[in-house]
Structures are given as structure tokens and as C-alpha cells.
Amino acid sequence: MRLMRGLVFGTFSLLPALFAGIAAYFLLGGTTGEEWETWMYGPCYLIPGLIIGSSLFLGLREEGDNQQ
């Protein structure tokens, strides 16, 4: 159950992660039509990867015992 929940969390975080990466790219000074530079790895790969990875980790976390 944990693996399935983690995959669902990771899948649903793809679109917001991509939008966050695009926003970070333009906030850091990227423009359309520009040549690829090494500083673009952060906003293009690191930020979306961290968002997807953290949501996957949250889905894989062990839930505590639910006592009623």
C-alpha cells in the first residue's frame, strides 16, 4: 500500500513540479531562444526532481497507528 501511495503522490506532483521549474527558470533570468548553459540544470532538473522526490518520500512514509 505504501508503494502505491508513493507512486500516486509522485505522479500527481509532476505537473506542479514542471510549472515550478519553468517559473524558476524565468525568475533566474532564462529567456526563450537562448543557448543551453550549465546554470540551467538547477531550475530545469534540480527543482522539479526535489519536488517529485519529496512527494514520493511522503507517500512512502510509514503511517502511525490509528487509535480510536
Residue, then its C-alpha position, 0 to 999 in steps of 0.5 A: m500500500r505504501l508503494m502505491r501511495g508513493l507512486v500516486f503522490g509522485t505522479f500527481s506532483l509532476l505537473p506542479a513540479l514542471f510549472a515550478g521549474i519553468a517559473a524558476y527558470f524565468l525568475l533566474g533570468g532564462t529567456t526563450g531562444e537562448e543557448w543551453e548553459t550549465w546554470m540551467y540544470g538547477p531550475c530545469y532538473l534540480i527543482p522539479g526532481l526535489i519536488i517529485g522526490s519529496s512527494l514520493f518520500l511522503g507517500l512512502r512514509e510509514e503511517g502511525d497507528n490509528q487509535q480510536 
